[in-house]
């Protein structure tokens, strides 16, 4: 049973992995589906049963949902989806908002994935984990950590603070579609859905005056040794 108690206006790092470290995203359609759920389920006015009747195309799902009028359960500040796990940085907006969102997203995606792949059983390793982000310094830390997870697939030495060619790896981070890094780094949304997932973009200018300063901060943090989750 999760010991942490979610409180409105507090910030949290959310993480979940596939059972036995197995992949939960097999292709671009899986990533799109999960990101779509982060948009449409982050609304107290949208009951879960409505999603099952919608088209499998994420463009059709988004077209039926106006994010400007949603009553979001949480603010999503950052995210990265990796083949076998995901990271979210969120703020609880209303009581039980995080729990309600994660239940709908994880359960809905599990049904989608199992049906598509003709499988049964648990997709996730268990209940999602959460860590309270209650200090400003840790706010910047978790923003860096979540986005640097992109490097696990091609430059895992970042976890030892040993990135030899930052320009090369940063270019690959900008090319990675399934994360908020490229959007914050360039101001452009290649997928057409990242800016819909993010619900509190105003914090950016407070911590990072420019897109380049965002990169510089992550580069500085990447030079440190990290064995976080």
N, C-alpha and C positions, 0 to 999 in steps of 0.2 A: 504494500500500500504506500502511495506517495506521501511523504511527510510534509512537503512544502505546502503552504497555504497561499493561494493566489489572492492578491489584494488589488482592488481598482487603483489605477494610476502608477502601479509599480511595473518595472521592466523585467523580462525573463528571457533566458536562452532556452529554447525548446529543441530537443533532439530525439529522433527515433531511428532505429535500424531495422533492416530486414532480419527475419528469424535466421539464426545460424549464419549471420553475415551475408546471406544470399541477396542477389540483386532484386530490387523492387521497381527499378526503371530499366526497361529493356530497349526502348527506342524513343524517338522524339515524341510520339503520340502519348506515351506514358507520362513523360515530363509535362507535356501540355495539359494532359488531363488533371494531374495533381495541382498544377498551377491554377487551372480553371476552378478547381474545388476551393483553393485558397481565396478566390474572388467571390464566388457565388455563395459559399457556405459561411463567409464572414459577414453575415447579415441575419439579424434576429427575426427578420420578416420572411425568410426563406426556409420553409420546413424541408427536411432531408428528402421526403418522398417525392418532391417535385423534380428532383434531378434525374431520377430513373426514367422519366418519360421524355427527357430531352435527347437531341441528336448527340452522337458520339463526337461530332466535330466541335472542337472547342470554340471556333468562330461563331457557330450557331448558338452555343450556350451563352457566350458573352453577349451576343446581340439581343438576347432575351432578358438581360439583366443590366440595369443602369447603375453603375457603381457610384454615381453622383448622388443618388437618392437612398442608398442603402444605409441601414442602421447597423454599422459594423460592431461586432462583438469585441474585437481587439484592434489595436493599431499594429500593423506589420511594418517594421523599419528595415529589415534586411533578411535575406534568405540565400541559401545555397542548397541545391539538390544534387546529390551524388548517386552513382549507380545503386548503392546499397543502403543509403541513409539520407536524412535531410536535417538541416539546421534552420531555425527561425529565431529572429530577434523581435520580440513583441512587447506591447504594453497592454495590460489588462484595462479595458474601458468600463466594463460593467461586471458585477458579481457573476462568477462562474463563466465568464466570457471565453477564457482560454480553454477550459474543460469542454465547453459546448462546441467550440470550433474544432478542436483536435479530435473529439469523438466523431463528429460528422465527416471531417476530412479523412481520417484514417479508416473509418468503417466504410465510407463510400468508395474510397480508392481500393480498399481490399476486395470489395465485391466486384468492382470493375476488373481488377487484375485477375482475380480467380476465374471469373466468367470468361474473359478473353483468352486465358491460357489453359482453360479446362483443368484447373487444379482445385484442391480443397485444403482446408486447414488455415492456420494463422499465417498471415503475411508478415506481421511485425513481431519483433522479439518480445514484445510485451507492451505495457503502458509506456507512453513517452516520458522522458526525463525532463526535468526543468531545474534551472538554477536562477536564483534571484540576482539581478544586476542592480546593486544598490549604491554604487560609488561611481563618480564621474570618470575616474581613471579606468575602471573596469568596463565602462560603456565603450570607450575607444578600443580597449583590448578585445572585446567580443566582436566588435565590428570588423576588426582585422582578422581575428581567428576564423570567423564564419566565412569570409571571402577567400582567405588563403587555403581553405579546404579544397578549392578548385585544383590546387597544385598536386594533390595526392595522386592523381592519375598519371602525371608525367614528370613531376619534380618533387618527390617525397622528402628530399633532403631539407626542404624548408622547415620541417619540424625540428631539425637540429641547428637551425640558423645558418645553413650553408647553401645559400643560393648564389651560384657563381655568375650567372648572367641574368640580372634582373630585367633588362630590356626584353629579352626573349620570353621569359616566363610571364611577364606582365602583359605582353602582347597576347599570349595564349589565354590569360585570364579575361582580357577584353573580348576575346572571341568566344568565350564560353557563354552559351545562351541561357543556361538554367540557373542563373544567379542574379542578384541585384548589383554585382560589382560593375559590370559594363555600363549599366544605366547611370550609376553614380559617378563613374569615371568619365564618361563621355556625354552624358545627358541624352543619349539616344537609346531607344528601346527596339532592339532587333526582332524580338519575338512578338511585339505588339500586345503583350500581356503583363510584362513586368511592372509597368507603371500602374496597372490596375490592381496588382497584388499589393503594392506598397500603399499604405493609407495614411502615413504621417511623414511626408517628405520635407516638411518645413524645418526639421531638426538639422538638416544637412548644412545649411549656411551658418548655423550657430557653432558647429564644431569644425567645419571645413569651408573656409571662405571661397575656395575654388575647387574645380574638379581635380586639378593637378595636386593640390594640397592633400586631397583624399588619398591619392596614390602615394604621395611622399610619406604620409603617416603610416600606411600599410607597409611600405618598403622598410621604414625604420623599425617597425614592430617585427617584421619578418627576420630581421637580423638577430633577434633574441631567440634563445632556446625555448621551445614550448612542447609540453607533453599533455596539453589539455585534453579534454574528452575527444 
